């Protein structure tokens, strides 16, 4: 009987989602985890999934700049995530240091999603974030419009 319970416990432990096992950082937990969830799985229809998606976005043309814009300027508008429409507001995190934003983006682009490893994405750098920060200021709505343009292009994940 004890052996059967042990086998069941092992089976249950082995079925934990891969994203739940992904390590997180204190910066992600404090800045992103409340909405996007500690495992970056998001909340369908409310907050987009970052695990697995951020790497795919970063790999798409214009994706790295877009991700930096989202953190620096925020984003407002309708997007499709995993085939579901979502309208919301991502607050600007532009008061953060360039290195902190680079660290957050590097973290989320390394998270696996849907049982698949994340794409290999070069780490973001403070210099890369500073370059985007130096661009003319955009509103959160303009960042949403930028995303719509990118999403209309081939290869940009939804």
Residue pairs with C-beta under 8 A, 6 or more apart in sequence:
17 39
17 41
17 115
18 112
18 115
19 39
19 40
19 41
19 51
19 52
19 111
19 112
19 113
20 39
22 39
22 40
22 51
22 111
22 112
24 33
24 38
24 39
24 40
24 107
25 103
25 104
25 107
27 100
27 103
27 104
27 107
28 40
28 104
28 107
28 108
29 38
31 93
31 96
31 104
32 40
32 50
32 104
32 108
35 42
35 43
35 46
35 47
36 42
36 47
36 48
36 49
36 50
37 43
37 47
39 51
40 49
40 50
40 51
40 54
40 108
40 111
40 113
41 49
41 51
42 48
42 49
42 50
42 51
42 81
44 81
44 82
44 84
45 84
45 86
46 86
46 88
47 86
47 88
48 79
48 81
48 86
49 81
49 82
49 113
50 108
50 111
51 108
51 111
51 112
51 113
51 114
51 118
52 111
52 112
52 113
52 114
52 116
52 118
53 81
53 113
53 157
54 67
54 105
54 108
54 109
54 111
55 108
55 109
55 110
55 111
55 113
55 118
55 119
55 121
56 63
56 119
56 157
57 63
57 66
57 67
57 156
57 157
58 64
58 67
58 105
58 109
58 119
58 121
59 119
59 121
60 150
60 153
60 155
60 156
60 157
61 150
61 153
61 155
61 156
62 150
62 153
62 156
63 150
63 156
64 124
64 128
65 132
66 143
66 146
66 147
66 150
67 105
67 109
67 124
68 101
68 105
68 124
68 128
68 129
68 132
68 133
69 75
69 132
69 138
69 143
69 146
70 90
70 143
70 147
71 92
71 93
71 94
71 96
71 101
71 104
71 105
72 92
72 93
72 94
72 101
72 129
72 132
72 133
73 92
73 94
73 137
73 138
73 139
73 140
73 142
73 143
74 89
74 90
74 91
74 92
74 93
74 94
74 140
74 143
75 89
75 90
75 140
75 143
75 144
75 147
76 88
76 89
76 90
76 139
76 140
76 141
76 143
76 144
77 87
77 141
77 144
77 145
77 147
77 148
78 85
78 86
78 87
78 144
79 85
79 86
79 87
79 144
79 147
79 151
79 158
80 86
80 151
80 158
81 158
82 158
83 158
89 140
90 140
92 140
93 101
93 104
94 133
96 104
97 126
98 126
98 127
98 129
98 130
98 133
99 126
99 129
101 124
101 129
102 123
102 124
102 125
102 126
102 128
102 129
103 124
105 124
105 129
106 121
106 123
106 124
109 118
109 119
109 121
109 124
110 118
110 121
111 118
112 118
138 146
150 156
151 158
